[in-house]
């Protein structure tokens, strides 16, 4: 049996979701029994990213925008090159640390 947990933090704007999630993350990182963490920030403001001290920002939205741009404006070669690197681009937005 796995030992996975899902914690969703939601609420109205300005109630402290980012602050709570940041503190919870820092506590869990220090707990050796916490295991691996996956944080998903659906807020376009990227507040959690900054609160956790991450420097470089790449988002799945930027990858989506590039895919759409090349699909609409790129020539056949550009589209084929993009298709070859979609997995790479997607992996680049995952910020592991």
N, CA, C and O atoms as a CHARMM CRD file, in Angstrom:
* protein
*
  388
    1    1 UNK  N      0.83700  -1.18300   0.00000 PROA 1      0.00000
    2    1 UNK  CA     0.00000   0.00000   0.00000 PROA 1      0.00000
    3    1 UNK  C      0.88100   1.24500   0.00000 PROA 1      0.00000
    4    1 UNK  O      1.85700   1.32300   0.74500 PROA 1      0.00000
    5    2 UNK  N      0.52700   2.22400  -0.84700 PROA 2      0.00000
    6    2 UNK  CA     1.35000   3.43400  -0.89600 PROA 2      0.00000
    7    2 UNK  C      0.99000   4.35900   0.25800 PROA 2      0.00000
    8    2 UNK  O     -0.02300   4.19600   0.93800 PROA 2      0.00000
    9    3 UNK  N      1.84400   5.30900   0.43700 PROA 3      0.00000
   10    3 UNK  CA     1.68200   6.24000   1.54200 PROA 3      0.00000
   11    3 UNK  C      1.54700   7.66000   1.00600 PROA 3      0.00000
   12    3 UNK  O      2.07400   8.59600   1.60700 PROA 3      0.00000
   13    4 UNK  N      0.85500   7.83200  -0.10800 PROA 4      0.00000
   14    4 UNK  CA     0.69900   9.13400  -0.73600 PROA 4      0.00000
   15    4 UNK  C     -0.37100   9.95500  -0.02400 PROA 4      0.00000
   16    4 UNK  O     -1.35900   9.42300   0.48200 PROA 4      0.00000
   17    5 UNK  N     -0.14700  11.25000   0.00000 PROA 5      0.00000
   18    5 UNK  CA    -1.11200  12.18300   0.56300 PROA 5      0.00000
   19    5 UNK  C     -1.31400  13.31600  -0.43700 PROA 5      0.00000
   20    5 UNK  O     -0.38000  13.70500  -1.13900 PROA 5      0.00000
   21    6 UNK  N     -2.50300  13.83000  -0.49900 PROA 6      0.00000
   22    6 UNK  CA    -2.80000  14.99600  -1.32100 PROA 6      0.00000
   23    6 UNK  C     -3.33700  16.07600  -0.39300 PROA 6      0.00000
   24    6 UNK  O     -4.27800  15.85200   0.36800 PROA 6      0.00000
   25    7 UNK  N     -2.72600  17.23900  -0.47000 PROA 7      0.00000
   26    7 UNK  CA    -3.18300  18.37600   0.31900 PROA 7      0.00000
   27    7 UNK  C     -3.49400  19.49100  -0.67200 PROA 7      0.00000
   28    7 UNK  O     -2.61800  19.91300  -1.42700 PROA 7      0.00000
   29    8 UNK  N     -4.71100  19.96000  -0.67300 PROA 8      0.00000
   30    8 UNK  CA    -5.11000  21.07100  -1.54000 PROA 8      0.00000
   31    8 UNK  C     -5.37900  22.28800  -0.66800 PROA 8      0.00000
   32    8 UNK  O     -6.10000  22.20300   0.32500 PROA 8      0.00000
   33    9 UNK  N     -4.80500  23.39800  -1.03900 PROA 9      0.00000
   34    9 UNK  CA    -5.00100  24.63400  -0.29700 PROA 9      0.00000
   35    9 UNK  C     -5.76500  25.58600  -1.20900 PROA 9      0.00000
   36    9 UNK  O     -5.28800  25.95200  -2.28300 PROA 9      0.00000
   37   10 UNK  N     -6.94100  25.97500  -0.77200 PROA 10     0.00000
   38   10 UNK  CA    -7.75900  26.85600  -1.60500 PROA 10     0.00000
   39   10 UNK  C     -8.50200  27.84000  -0.71800 PROA 10     0.00000
   40   10 UNK  O     -8.58800  27.66800   0.49800 PROA 10     0.00000
   41   11 UNK  N     -9.03200  28.86500  -1.34900 PROA 11     0.00000
   42   11 UNK  CA    -9.78900  29.87700  -0.62700 PROA 11     0.00000
   43   11 UNK  C     -9.81000  31.16800  -1.40100 PROA 11     0.00000
   44   11 UNK  O     -9.24500  31.26100  -2.49000 PROA 11     0.00000
   45   12 UNK  N    -10.45800  32.15800  -0.84300 PROA 12     0.00000
   46   12 UNK  CA   -10.55900  33.46000  -1.48100 PROA 12     0.00000
   47   12 UNK  C     -9.18600  34.13000  -1.53900 PROA 12     0.00000
   48   12 UNK  O     -8.27400  33.78300  -0.79000 PROA 12     0.00000
   49   13 UNK  N     -9.06600  35.08700  -2.43700 PROA 13     0.00000
   50   13 UNK  CA    -7.82100  35.82700  -2.55700 PROA 13     0.00000
   51   13 UNK  C     -7.47100  36.58500  -1.28900 PROA 13     0.00000
   52   13 UNK  O     -8.33500  37.17700  -0.64200 PROA 13     0.00000
   53   14 UNK  N     -6.18900  36.55900  -0.94300 PROA 14     0.00000
   54   14 UNK  CA    -5.72400  37.34700   0.19300 PROA 14     0.00000
   55   14 UNK  C     -5.90300  36.71600   1.55300 PROA 14     0.00000
   56   14 UNK  O     -5.74200  37.39700   2.56600 PROA 14     0.00000
   57   15 UNK  N     -6.23600  35.42100   1.61100 PROA 15     0.00000
   58   15 UNK  CA    -6.45600  34.78800   2.91500 PROA 15     0.00000
   59   15 UNK  C     -5.21200  34.08400   3.45800 PROA 15     0.00000
   60   15 UNK  O     -5.24400  33.54600   4.56500 PROA 15     0.00000
   61   16 UNK  N     -4.10800  34.08100   2.68700 PROA 16     0.00000
   62   16 UNK  CA    -2.86300  33.49700   3.18200 PROA 16     0.00000
   63   16 UNK  C     -2.54200  32.11700   2.64200 PROA 16     0.00000
   64   16 UNK  O     -1.76700  31.38400   3.25700 PROA 16     0.00000
   65   17 UNK  N     -3.11100  31.74900   1.52200 PROA 17     0.00000
   66   17 UNK  CA    -2.84800  30.41600   0.94600 PROA 17     0.00000
   67   17 UNK  C     -1.36600  30.22800   0.63600 PROA 17     0.00000
   68   17 UNK  O     -0.79100  29.18700   0.95700 PROA 17     0.00000
   69   18 UNK  N     -0.75100  31.22100   0.01800 PROA 18     0.00000
   70   18 UNK  CA     0.66600  31.11600  -0.34200 PROA 18     0.00000
   71   18 UNK  C      1.53500  31.05600   0.90500 PROA 18     0.00000
   72   18 UNK  O      2.45500  30.24100   0.97500 PROA 18     0.00000
   73   19 UNK  N      1.26100  31.89600   1.88000 PROA 19     0.00000
   74   19 UNK  CA     2.04500  31.88700   3.12100 PROA 19     0.00000
   75   19 UNK  C      1.90300  30.54700   3.83700 PROA 19     0.00000
   76   19 UNK  O      2.89500  29.97700   4.29000 PROA 19     0.00000
   77   20 UNK  N      0.68300  30.04800   3.94000 PROA 20     0.00000
   78   20 UNK  CA     0.45700  28.75100   4.59000 PROA 20     0.00000
   79   20 UNK  C      1.18100  27.63100   3.85200 PROA 20     0.00000
   80   20 UNK  O      1.84500  26.79900   4.47000 PROA 20     0.00000
   81   21 UNK  N      1.04900  27.61400   2.52800 PROA 21     0.00000
   82   21 UNK  CA     1.66900  26.54500   1.73400 PROA 21     0.00000
   83   21 UNK  C      3.18900  26.60800   1.83200 PROA 21     0.00000
   84   21 UNK  O      3.85000  25.57100   1.89700 PROA 21     0.00000
   85   22 UNK  N      3.74600  27.81200   1.84400 PROA 22     0.00000
   86   22 UNK  CA     5.19500  27.97700   1.98800 PROA 22     0.00000
   87   22 UNK  C      5.67400  27.42200   3.32300 PROA 22     0.00000
   88   22 UNK  O      6.65400  26.67800   3.37700 PROA 22     0.00000
   89   23 UNK  N      4.98300  27.78500   4.39500 PROA 23     0.00000
   90   23 UNK  CA     5.36900  27.29800   5.72300 PROA 23     0.00000
   91   23 UNK  C      5.19900  25.78700   5.83900 PROA 23     0.00000
   92   23 UNK  O      6.06200  25.10100   6.38700 PROA 23     0.00000
   93   24 UNK  N      4.08700  25.27200   5.32300 PROA 24     0.00000
   94   24 UNK  CA     3.85600  23.83000   5.34900 PROA 24     0.00000
   95   24 UNK  C      4.94800  23.09200   4.57400 PROA 24     0.00000
   96   24 UNK  O      5.44300  22.05600   5.01800 PROA 24     0.00000
   97   25 UNK  N      5.31100  23.62700   3.43000 PROA 25     0.00000
   98   25 UNK  CA     6.36100  23.01100   2.61000 PROA 25     0.00000
   99   25 UNK  C      7.67800  22.98100   3.36400 PROA 25     0.00000
  100   25 UNK  O      8.35700  21.95500   3.38500 PROA 25     0.00000
  101   26 UNK  N      8.04400  24.09300   3.98100 PROA 26     0.00000
  102   26 UNK  CA     9.31300  24.15000   4.71300 PROA 26     0.00000
  103   26 UNK  C      9.32900  23.16500   5.88300 PROA 26     0.00000
  104   26 UNK  O     10.35700  22.54500   6.15500 PROA 26     0.00000
  105   27 UNK  N      8.20700  23.02000   6.56900 PROA 27     0.00000
  106   27 UNK  CA     8.12400  22.04900   7.67000 PROA 27     0.00000
  107   27 UNK  C      8.26400  20.62300   7.13300 PROA 27     0.00000
  108   27 UNK  O      8.98000  19.80400   7.70900 PROA 27     0.00000
  109   28 UNK  N      7.58400  20.33800   6.03900 PROA 28     0.00000
  110   28 UNK  CA     7.62200  18.98500   5.48000 PROA 28     0.00000
  111   28 UNK  C      8.99900  18.63900   4.92100 PROA 28     0.00000
  112   28 UNK  O      9.42800  17.48800   5.00600 PROA 28     0.00000
  113   29 UNK  N      9.69000  19.61500   4.35500 PROA 29     0.00000
  114   29 UNK  CA    11.04200  19.37000   3.83100 PROA 29     0.00000
  115   29 UNK  C     11.97800  18.95400   4.95300 PROA 29     0.00000
  116   29 UNK  O     12.86200  18.12200   4.74700 PROA 29     0.00000
  117   30 UNK  N     11.79500  19.51700   6.12900 PROA 30     0.00000
  118   30 UNK  CA    12.65200  19.19800   7.27200 PROA 30     0.00000
  119   30 UNK  C     12.31600  17.85300   7.90900 PROA 30     0.00000
  120   30 UNK  O     13.11200  17.33600   8.69200 PROA 30     0.00000
  121   31 UNK  N     11.16600  17.27700   7.59800 PROA 31     0.00000
  122   31 UNK  CA    10.74200  16.00400   8.16500 PROA 31     0.00000
  123   31 UNK  C     11.24100  14.86100   7.28000 PROA 31     0.00000
  124   31 UNK  O     10.78800  14.72200   6.14500 PROA 31     0.00000
  125   32 UNK  N     12.17100  14.04100   7.78500 PROA 32     0.00000
  126   32 UNK  CA    12.71700  12.96400   6.96400 PROA 32     0.00000
  127   32 UNK  C     11.66900  11.92700   6.54600 PROA 32     0.00000
  128   32 UNK  O     11.88800  11.18900   5.58600 PROA 32     0.00000
  129   33 UNK  N     10.55600  11.86300   7.23800 PROA 33     0.00000
  130   33 UNK  CA     9.52000  10.89900   6.89700 PROA 33     0.00000
  131   33 UNK  C      8.52300  11.44400   5.87400 PROA 33     0.00000
  132   33 UNK  O      7.62800  10.72300   5.43300 PROA 33     0.00000
  133   34 UNK  N      8.67500  12.70200   5.49900 PROA 34     0.00000
  134   34 UNK  CA     7.73100  13.31300   4.57000 PROA 34     0.00000
  135   34 UNK  C      7.85900  12.74200   3.16600 PROA 34     0.00000
  136   34 UNK  O      6.87700  12.70800   2.42400 PROA 34     0.00000
  137   35 UNK  N      9.03300  12.29900   2.79600 PROA 35     0.00000
  138   35 UNK  CA     9.23200  11.76700   1.45000 PROA 35     0.00000
  139   35 UNK  C      9.29500  12.87800   0.41900 PROA 35     0.00000
  140   35 UNK  O      9.62000  14.02200   0.73900 PROA 35     0.00000
  141   36 UNK  N      8.98300  12.53500  -0.81500 PROA 36     0.00000
  142   36 UNK  CA     9.03000  13.50000  -1.90500 PROA 36     0.00000
  143   36 UNK  C      7.77500  14.36200  -1.90400 PROA 36     0.00000
  144   36 UNK  O      6.69200  13.91600  -1.52500 PROA 36     0.00000
  145   37 UNK  N      7.94700  15.60800  -2.33800 PROA 37     0.00000
  146   37 UNK  CA     6.82600  16.54500  -2.41300 PROA 37     0.00000
  147   37 UNK  C      6.64900  17.00400  -3.85300 PROA 37     0.00000
  148   37 UNK  O      7.62700  17.20700  -4.57200 PROA 37     0.00000
  149   38 UNK  N      5.42900  17.16300  -4.26000 PROA 38     0.00000
  150   38 UNK  CA     5.10000  17.77300  -5.54000 PROA 38     0.00000
  151   38 UNK  C      4.17300  18.93300  -5.24100 PROA 38     0.00000
  152   38 UNK  O      3.07200  18.74300  -4.72500 PROA 38     0.00000
  153   39 UNK  N      4.62100  20.13200  -5.56700 PROA 39     0.00000
  154   39 UNK  CA     3.80100  21.32400  -5.35700 PROA 39     0.00000
  155   39 UNK  C      3.33300  21.82700  -6.71400 PROA 39     0.00000
  156   39 UNK  O      4.12600  21.96200  -7.64500 PROA 39     0.00000
  157   40 UNK  N      2.06300  22.09700  -6.81600 PROA 40     0.00000
  158   40 UNK  CA     1.49300  22.62800  -8.04300 PROA 40     0.00000
  159   40 UNK  C      0.84400  23.96300  -7.69700 PROA 40     0.00000
  160   40 UNK  O     -0.08500  24.02400  -6.89200 PROA 40     0.00000
  161   41 UNK  N      1.34300  25.02500  -8.31000 PROA 41     0.00000
  162   41 UNK  CA     0.78800  26.35500  -8.07700 PROA 41     0.00000
  163   41 UNK  C     -0.02700  26.74900  -9.30100 PROA 41     0.00000
  164   41 UNK  O      0.53100  26.98800 -10.37200 PROA 41     0.00000
  165   42 UNK  N     -1.32400  26.81700  -9.14700 PROA 42     0.00000
  166   42 UNK  CA    -2.20000  27.16200 -10.26200 PROA 42     0.00000
  167   42 UNK  C     -2.44200  28.66000 -10.35500 PROA 42     0.00000
  168   42 UNK  O     -3.19100  29.11200 -11.22100 PROA 42     0.00000
  169   43 UNK  N     -1.82500  29.43000  -9.48400 PROA 43     0.00000
  170   43 UNK  CA    -1.99100  30.88100  -9.48500 PROA 43     0.00000
  171   43 UNK  C     -1.06200  31.49500 -10.52600 PROA 43     0.00000
  172   43 UNK  O      0.15100  31.29800 -10.45300 PROA 43     0.00000
  173   44 UNK  N     -1.60300  32.23600 -11.49400 PROA 44     0.00000
  174   44 UNK  CA    -0.73800  32.83600 -12.51600 PROA 44     0.00000
  175   44 UNK  C      0.23800  33.87300 -11.95400 PROA 44     0.00000
  176   44 UNK  O      1.19000  34.25100 -12.63600 PROA 44     0.00000
  177   45 UNK  N      0.01800  34.33500 -10.73400 PROA 45     0.00000
  178   45 UNK  CA     0.92400  35.31900 -10.12800 PROA 45     0.00000
  179   45 UNK  C      2.24400  34.68900  -9.67700 PROA 45     0.00000
  180   45 UNK  O      3.19300  35.41500  -9.38300 PROA 45     0.00000
  181   46 UNK  N      2.32600  33.37000  -9.61700 PROA 46     0.00000
  182   46 UNK  CA     3.54100  32.64000  -9.23100 PROA 46     0.00000
  183   46 UNK  C      4.06800  33.02800  -7.85500 PROA 46     0.00000
  184   46 UNK  O      5.27900  33.03400  -7.63300 PROA 46     0.00000
  185   47 UNK  N      3.17600  33.34900  -6.93800 PROA 47     0.00000
  186   47 UNK  CA     3.58500  33.75300  -5.60500 PROA 47     0.00000
  187   47 UNK  C      4.31200  32.65800  -4.84500 PROA 47     0.00000
  188   47 UNK  O      5.28500  32.93200  -4.14200 PROA 47     0.00000
  189   48 UNK  N      3.85300  31.42300  -4.97800 PROA 48     0.00000
  190   48 UNK  CA     4.49500  30.31900  -4.26100 PROA 48     0.00000
  191   48 UNK  C      5.92500  30.12800  -4.75000 PROA 48     0.00000
  192   48 UNK  O      6.82900  29.85400  -3.95900 PROA 48     0.00000
  193   49 UNK  N      6.12000  30.27100  -6.02700 PROA 49     0.00000
  194   49 UNK  CA     7.45100  30.13700  -6.61400 PROA 49     0.00000
  195   49 UNK  C      8.42500  31.11800  -5.94000 PROA 49     0.00000
  196   49 UNK  O      9.51800  30.73500  -5.52200 PROA 49     0.00000
  197   50 UNK  N      8.01100  32.37100  -5.84600 PROA 50     0.00000
  198   50 UNK  CA     8.86000  33.38800  -5.21900 PROA 50     0.00000
  199   50 UNK  C      9.01500  33.13800  -3.72100 PROA 50     0.00000
  200   50 UNK  O     10.10900  33.28700  -3.17600 PROA 50     0.00000
  201   51 UNK  N      7.93200  32.76000  -3.05800 PROA 51     0.00000
  202   51 UNK  CA     7.97300  32.55100  -1.61200 PROA 51     0.00000
  203   51 UNK  C      8.92600  31.42400  -1.22900 PROA 51     0.00000
  204   51 UNK  O      9.51900  31.44400  -0.15100 PROA 51     0.00000
  205   52 UNK  N      9.06900  30.44500  -2.11500 PROA 52     0.00000
  206   52 UNK  CA     9.98400  29.33600  -1.83900 PROA 52     0.00000
  207   52 UNK  C     11.42000  29.64800  -2.27400 PROA 52     0.00000
  208   52 UNK  O     12.31000  28.80900  -2.14200 PROA 52     0.00000
  209   53 UNK  N     11.63400  30.85600  -2.78900 PROA 53     0.00000
  210   53 UNK  CA    12.98700  31.28500  -3.13000 PROA 53     0.00000
  211   53 UNK  C     13.50900  30.74800  -4.44600 PROA 53     0.00000
  212   53 UNK  O     14.72200  30.68900  -4.64700 PROA 53     0.00000
  213   54 UNK  N     12.63200  30.35900  -5.33600 PROA 54     0.00000
  214   54 UNK  CA    13.05600  29.86100  -6.63900 PROA 54     0.00000
  215   54 UNK  C     13.39600  31.04500  -7.52200 PROA 54     0.00000
  216   54 UNK  O     12.67800  32.04500  -7.52900 PROA 54     0.00000
  217   55 UNK  N     14.47600  30.94000  -8.25800 PROA 55     0.00000
  218   55 UNK  CA    14.95300  32.07600  -9.04600 PROA 55     0.00000
  219   55 UNK  C     14.37600  32.09100 -10.46400 PROA 55     0.00000
  220   55 UNK  O     13.77100  33.07800 -10.88200 PROA 55     0.00000
  221   56 UNK  N     14.56200  31.02100 -11.17900 PROA 56     0.00000
  222   56 UNK  CA    14.17200  30.98800 -12.58100 PROA 56     0.00000
  223   56 UNK  C     12.71300  30.55700 -12.71300 PROA 56     0.00000
  224   56 UNK  O     12.27700  29.60300 -12.06900 PROA 56     0.00000
  225   57 UNK  N     11.97700  31.26000 -13.54200 PROA 57     0.00000
  226   57 UNK  CA    10.56900  30.93600 -13.70400 PROA 57     0.00000
  227   57 UNK  C     10.29700  30.49700 -15.13600 PROA 57     0.00000
  228   57 UNK  O     10.46400  31.25900 -16.08800 PROA 57     0.00000
  229   58 UNK  N      9.88100  29.27100 -15.25400 PROA 58     0.00000
  230   58 UNK  CA     9.36700  28.75400 -16.51000 PROA 58     0.00000
  231   58 UNK  C      8.04000  28.10700 -16.14900 PROA 58     0.00000
  232   58 UNK  O      7.92900  27.44500 -15.11700 PROA 58     0.00000
  233   59 UNK  N      7.04800  28.29200 -16.98300 PROA 59     0.00000
  234   59 UNK  CA     5.74200  27.72500 -16.66600 PROA 59     0.00000
  235   59 UNK  C      5.23900  26.88300 -17.81700 PROA 59     0.00000
  236   59 UNK  O      5.70700  27.01000 -18.94800 PROA 59     0.00000
  237   60 UNK  N      4.29000  26.03000 -17.52300 PROA 60     0.00000
  238   60 UNK  CA     3.66300  25.24000 -18.56700 PROA 60     0.00000
  239   60 UNK  C      2.93900  26.17100 -19.53600 PROA 60     0.00000
  240   60 UNK  O      2.76000  25.83400 -20.70600 PROA 60     0.00000
  241   61 UNK  N      2.52300  27.33900 -19.05200 PROA 61     0.00000
  242   61 UNK  CA     1.89800  28.33700 -19.91800 PROA 61     0.00000
  243   61 UNK  C      2.85100  28.85900 -20.98100 PROA 61     0.00000
  244   61 UNK  O      2.44000  29.09200 -22.11800 PROA 61     0.00000
  245   62 UNK  N      4.12600  29.04800 -20.62600 PROA 62     0.00000
  246   62 UNK  CA     5.08900  29.51700 -21.62800 PROA 62     0.00000
  247   62 UNK  C      5.34700  28.44100 -22.67800 PROA 62     0.00000
  248   62 UNK  O      5.53100  28.74400 -23.85700 PROA 62     0.00000
  249   63 UNK  N      5.36000  27.19200 -22.24300 PROA 63     0.00000
  250   63 UNK  CA     5.51500  26.08500 -23.20200 PROA 63     0.00000
  251   63 UNK  C      4.30800  26.03400 -24.12800 PROA 63     0.00000
  252   63 UNK  O      4.45100  25.87700 -25.34000 PROA 63     0.00000
  253   64 UNK  N      3.12500  26.16700 -23.55300 PROA 64     0.00000
  254   64 UNK  CA     1.89500  26.17400 -24.35700 PROA 64     0.00000
  255   64 UNK  C      1.92800  27.29900 -25.38200 PROA 64     0.00000
  256   64 UNK  O      1.59300  27.09000 -26.54800 PROA 64     0.00000
  257   65 UNK  N      2.32700  28.48200 -24.95200 PROA 65     0.00000
  258   65 UNK  CA     2.38900  29.62300 -25.86400 PROA 65     0.00000
  259   65 UNK  C      3.35500  29.37100 -27.02100 PROA 65     0.00000
  260   65 UNK  O      3.06500  29.70900 -28.16800 PROA 65     0.00000
  261   66 UNK  N      4.50300  28.77300 -26.70800 PROA 66     0.00000
  262   66 UNK  CA     5.47600  28.47100 -27.77300 PROA 66     0.00000
  263   66 UNK  C      4.91300  27.44200 -28.75100 PROA 66     0.00000
  264   66 UNK  O      5.08200  27.57700 -29.96200 PROA 66     0.00000
  265   67 UNK  N      4.25100  26.42400 -28.23000 PROA 67     0.00000
  266   67 UNK  CA     3.65700  25.40400 -29.09600 PROA 67     0.00000
  267   67 UNK  C      2.62000  26.03200 -30.02300 PROA 67     0.00000
  268   67 UNK  O      2.61100  25.76500 -31.22500 PROA 67     0.00000
  269   68 UNK  N      1.75100  26.86300 -29.46200 PROA 68     0.00000
  270   68 UNK  CA     0.72100  27.50800 -30.27600 PROA 68     0.00000
  271   68 UNK  C      1.32500  28.44900 -31.31700 PROA 68     0.00000
  272   68 UNK  O      0.87900  28.48800 -32.46400 PROA 68     0.00000
  273   69 UNK  N      2.34400  29.20600 -30.90700 PROA 69     0.00000
  274   69 UNK  CA     2.97700  30.14500 -31.83700 PROA 69     0.00000
  275   69 UNK  C      3.59200  29.41200 -33.02400 PROA 69     0.00000
  276   69 UNK  O      3.38400  29.79800 -34.17400 PROA 69     0.00000
  277   70 UNK  N      4.34600  28.35600 -32.74400 PROA 70     0.00000
  278   70 UNK  CA     4.98300  27.60500 -33.82500 PROA 70     0.00000
  279   70 UNK  C      3.93900  26.89600 -34.67600 PROA 70     0.00000
  280   70 UNK  O      4.07300  26.83100 -35.89800 PROA 70     0.00000
  281   71 UNK  N      2.90800  26.36900 -34.04000 PROA 71     0.00000
  282   71 UNK  CA     1.85500  25.68500 -34.79900 PROA 71     0.00000
  283   71 UNK  C      1.15600  26.64000 -35.76100 PROA 71     0.00000
  284   71 UNK  O      0.79600  26.25800 -36.87500 PROA 71     0.00000
  285   72 UNK  N      0.96700  27.88100 -35.32600 PROA 72     0.00000
  286   72 UNK  CA     0.24500  28.84900 -36.15100 PROA 72     0.00000
  287   72 UNK  C      1.13900  29.59100 -37.13500 PROA 72     0.00000
  288   72 UNK  O      0.71800  29.88200 -38.25400 PROA 72     0.00000
  289   73 UNK  N      2.37800  29.90300 -36.72700 PROA 73     0.00000
  290   73 UNK  CA     3.22700  30.76300 -37.54200 PROA 73     0.00000
  291   73 UNK  C      4.43100  30.05200 -38.16100 PROA 73     0.00000
  292   73 UNK  O      4.98900  30.51800 -39.15400 PROA 73     0.00000
  293   74 UNK  N      4.82400  28.93200 -37.57500 PROA 74     0.00000
  294   74 UNK  CA     6.04700  28.27700 -38.00500 PROA 74     0.00000
  295   74 UNK  C      5.88800  27.49900 -39.30100 PROA 74     0.00000
  296   74 UNK  O      4.79300  27.08200 -39.67700 PROA 74     0.00000
  297   75 UNK  N      7.02100  27.31800 -39.97100 PROA 75     0.00000
  298   75 UNK  CA     6.99700  26.48700 -41.17300 PROA 75     0.00000
  299   75 UNK  C      7.04300  25.01600 -40.76700 PROA 75     0.00000
  300   75 UNK  O      7.12600  24.69000 -39.58300 PROA 75     0.00000
  301   76 UNK  N      6.99000  24.16600 -41.72900 PROA 76     0.00000
  302   76 UNK  CA     6.93300  22.71300 -41.48000 PROA 76     0.00000
  303   76 UNK  C      8.13700  22.23700 -40.66500 PROA 76     0.00000
  304   76 UNK  O      7.98800  21.42800 -39.74900 PROA 76     0.00000
  305   77 UNK  N      9.32500  22.73500 -40.99600 PROA 77     0.00000
  306   77 UNK  CA    10.53200  22.31800 -40.27500 PROA 77     0.00000
  307   77 UNK  C     10.46800  22.75900 -38.81300 PROA 77     0.00000
  308   77 UNK  O     10.82200  21.99000 -37.91800 PROA 77     0.00000
  309   78 UNK  N     10.02300  23.98500 -38.56700 PROA 78     0.00000
  310   78 UNK  CA     9.90300  24.48300 -37.19100 PROA 78     0.00000
  311   78 UNK  C      8.90700  23.64800 -36.39800 PROA 78     0.00000
  312   78 UNK  O      9.13000  23.36300 -35.22200 PROA 78     0.00000
  313   79 UNK  N      7.80700  23.25400 -37.04200 PROA 79     0.00000
  314   79 UNK  CA     6.79900  22.43200 -36.37500 PROA 79     0.00000
  315   79 UNK  C      7.35300  21.05400 -36.03300 PROA 79     0.00000
  316   79 UNK  O      7.08700  20.52900 -34.95200 PROA 79     0.00000
  317   80 UNK  N      8.11900  20.46800 -36.94600 PROA 80     0.00000
  318   80 UNK  CA     8.72100  19.14900 -36.68200 PROA 80     0.00000
  319   80 UNK  C      9.74200  19.23000 -35.56200 PROA 80     0.00000
  320   80 UNK  O      9.80200  18.34500 -34.70800 PROA 80     0.00000
  321   81 UNK  N     10.55200  20.29300 -35.55900 PROA 81     0.00000
  322   81 UNK  CA    11.54200  20.47100 -34.49200 PROA 81     0.00000
  323   81 UNK  C     10.85800  20.64500 -33.13900 PROA 81     0.00000
  324   81 UNK  O     11.31000  20.10300 -32.13100 PROA 81     0.00000
  325   82 UNK  N      9.76800  21.40400 -33.12600 PROA 82     0.00000
  326   82 UNK  CA     9.02600  21.60100 -31.88200 PROA 82     0.00000
  327   82 UNK  C      8.43900  20.27900 -31.39000 PROA 82     0.00000
  328   82 UNK  O      8.49900  19.97600 -30.19800 PROA 82     0.00000
  329   83 UNK  N      7.87700  19.49900 -32.29900 PROA 83     0.00000
  330   83 UNK  CA     7.30300  18.20600 -31.92100 PROA 83     0.00000
  331   83 UNK  C      8.36600  17.31600 -31.27800 PROA 83     0.00000
  332   83 UNK  O      8.07000  16.55200 -30.35900 PROA 83     0.00000
  333   84 UNK  N      9.59700  17.41900 -31.76100 PROA 84     0.00000
  334   84 UNK  CA    10.69000  16.60700 -31.21100 PROA 84     0.00000
  335   84 UNK  C     11.10700  17.05700 -29.81200 PROA 84     0.00000
  336   84 UNK  O     11.63800  16.26100 -29.03700 PROA 84     0.00000
  337   85 UNK  N     10.87100  18.31600 -29.48900 PROA 85     0.00000
  338   85 UNK  CA    11.33800  18.80300 -28.18600 PROA 85     0.00000
  339   85 UNK  C     10.23600  19.12600 -27.18100 PROA 85     0.00000
  340   85 UNK  O     10.52600  19.71800 -26.14200 PROA 85     0.00000
  341   86 UNK  N      9.00000  18.76600 -27.44800 PROA 86     0.00000
  342   86 UNK  CA     7.90600  19.05600 -26.51200 PROA 86     0.00000
  343   86 UNK  C      8.15300  18.40400 -25.15500 PROA 86     0.00000
  344   86 UNK  O      7.94000  19.04100 -24.12400 PROA 86     0.00000
  345   87 UNK  N      8.59600  17.15300 -25.13600 PROA 87     0.00000
  346   87 UNK  CA     8.88100  16.48700 -23.85700 PROA 87     0.00000
  347   87 UNK  C      9.96500  17.23100 -23.09000 PROA 87     0.00000
  348   87 UNK  O      9.87200  17.39700 -21.87400 PROA 87     0.00000
  349   88 UNK  N     10.99000  17.67500 -23.80500 PROA 88     0.00000
  350   88 UNK  CA    12.07500  18.41000 -23.17200 PROA 88     0.00000
  351   88 UNK  C     11.56200  19.72400 -22.58100 PROA 88     0.00000
  352   88 UNK  O     11.88200  20.05900 -21.44000 PROA 88     0.00000
  353   89 UNK  N     10.77100  20.46300 -23.35200 PROA 89     0.00000
  354   89 UNK  CA    10.23700  21.73700 -22.86900 PROA 89     0.00000
  355   89 UNK  C      9.36700  21.54000 -21.63600 PROA 89     0.00000
  356   89 UNK  O      9.43400  22.32400 -20.68900 PROA 89     0.00000
  357   90 UNK  N      8.56000  20.50300 -21.65200 PROA 90     0.00000
  358   90 UNK  CA     7.68600  20.21500 -20.51500 PROA 90     0.00000
  359   90 UNK  C      8.51600  19.87400 -19.27800 PROA 90     0.00000
  360   90 UNK  O      8.21200  20.33900 -18.17900 PROA 90     0.00000
  361   91 UNK  N      9.55100  19.07300 -19.44900 PROA 91     0.00000
  362   91 UNK  CA    10.40600  18.70300 -18.32700 PROA 91     0.00000
  363   91 UNK  C     11.13300  19.92300 -17.76000 PROA 91     0.00000
  364   91 UNK  O     11.40400  19.97500 -16.56000 PROA 91     0.00000
  365   92 UNK  N     11.44900  20.89600 -18.60100 PROA 92     0.00000
  366   92 UNK  CA    12.14900  22.08900 -18.14000 PROA 92     0.00000
  367   92 UNK  C     11.31200  22.95800 -17.19500 PROA 92     0.00000
  368   92 UNK  O     11.87300  23.71300 -16.40100 PROA 92     0.00000
  369   93 UNK  N      9.99000  22.86300 -17.26800 PROA 93     0.00000
  370   93 UNK  CA     9.17000  23.69600 -16.38600 PROA 93     0.00000
  371   93 UNK  C      9.00900  23.07000 -15.00200 PROA 93     0.00000
  372   93 UNK  O      8.51200  23.72100 -14.08300 PROA 93     0.00000
  373   94 UNK  N      9.42200  21.82500 -14.84900 PROA 94     0.00000
  374   94 UNK  CA     9.38000  21.18800 -13.53900 PROA 94     0.00000
  375   94 UNK  C     10.59400  21.66700 -12.75700 PROA 94     0.00000
  376   94 UNK  O     11.72900  21.44100 -13.17600 PROA 94     0.00000
  377   95 UNK  N     10.37500  22.30500 -11.66000 PROA 95     0.00000
  378   95 UNK  CA    11.44400  22.91000 -10.86800 PROA 95     0.00000
  379   95 UNK  C     11.73600  22.00100  -9.69000 PROA 95     0.00000
  380   95 UNK  O     11.00700  22.00200  -8.69800 PROA 95     0.00000
  381   96 UNK  N     12.79600  21.23300  -9.80200 PROA 96     0.00000
  382   96 UNK  CA    13.10600  20.27200  -8.75400 PROA 96     0.00000
  383   96 UNK  C     14.14900  20.85800  -7.82100 PROA 96     0.00000
  384   96 UNK  O     15.15400  21.41900  -8.25800 PROA 96     0.00000
  385   97 UNK  N     13.89600  20.71800  -6.54500 PROA 97     0.00000
  386   97 UNK  CA    14.85300  21.24800  -5.60500 PROA 97     0.00000
  387   97 UNK  C     14.55100  20.79800  -4.20300 PROA 97     0.00000
  388   97 UNK  O     15.27000  21.15800  -3.27100 PROA 97     0.00000
